[in-house]
């Protein structure tokens, strides 16, 4: 029998509310100030002082503006940190996020067409097709997706391809591009199911579609240069340098020089379906067809944090993904579980385990940033320094403080150089990955 709310139930609820001595005081505070402000705990400021025993030197904080490129900004920031130290570059030096953005959109279009054709015989109301069409492409991504772009297209300084209106404000181009991709999906599915088109015919149509996507992106972001000059003045000596007629791949090899295969994704997912010391990938997730596969090694939190600390101790910043909106105060730059006390405000228990929050959709990775420091007390981390990509007007000139217990609860991914992995971890990372469903929370794009 269905459970219906009765008038007597509401009468008892009203009586319970009125019998609480503080109900109307709290009502006034919350209606006037909002839930977050009314539940803010000022002790969180005391507990998250922005000083760290390990604190890497980094430059000015970048600003992704009104776009979802945090994963791209964070990854390029880890690379520019090393460049700034090695070449004495100014604090405001950045690598071009717009360049990567252009090629990511272009490759995601082709990746979408690939998945459309793979699922062409499925009904439009099948979960896979519905998942594909819900958002053919967006701004988000993961570490391995940026590696795939760099391996194919290289990197350039921001001066060689600066920001545009659309890279800073991506909603408009995203809407039109997704419109086109869904329009093209109708055509491709019809060619397969009704016209029984040959592979050559499908390839020809797809090439035409990609030509149109390229034109859209060139109009929106500007067409990427194939060659450029790298010019800069050193920070201290003010010496001028010019390296002429570089390609983006030459620039990456000469000035960054990382072996991207050395950097691997570590996740922290304590759900029952993901065993520790196993690797995972996600079906239908990626950007470059034939490019680097998304691959995660799942580890317990103590090993997860130990790897991050090892890398920081050796002077290397750490790309990481988290659920940034949970218990975060943006203006003050605090990410801590005691920032907002919703339990006390509403006099109820709202806590969930990390595993339950993932399984029930309460939490998932939604933002990537960079760890640039950690405070170690008695051999244990107490708080972490975070470089965000929201400009220098939030936090401490753009840097945030993340409490260690917040990391436990809401941090899901880090990228670590394999040289810091133990033999056991390295062997586990080399395994063939288990394939997860497209909608698995570990496939969420930052």
ABEGO torsion letter per residue (X at the ends): XBBBBBAAAAAAAAAAAAABAAAAAAAAAAAAAEAAAAABBAAAAAABBBBBABBBBBBBBBBAEBBAAAAAAAAAAAAAAAAAAAAGBBAABBBBAAAAAAAAAAAAAAAAAAAAAAAAABBAABAAAAAAAABABBABBBAAAAAAAAAAAEBBBAAABBBBAAAABAAAAAAAAAAAAAAAAAAAAAAAAAAGBBAAAAAAAAAAAAAAAAAAAAAAAEBBBABBBBBBBBAAAGBBBBBBGBBAAAAAAAAAGBBAAABBBBBBBABAABBBGBBBBBBGBEABBGBBBBBBBBBBAAAAAAAAAAAAAAGBBBBBBBBAABGBBAAAGBBBAAABBAAAAAGBBABBBAAAAAAAGABBBABBBBBABBBBBGGBBABBBBBBAAEAABEBGGBBBBBAAAAAAABABBBBBAAABBAAAAAAAABBBBBBBAABAAABBX
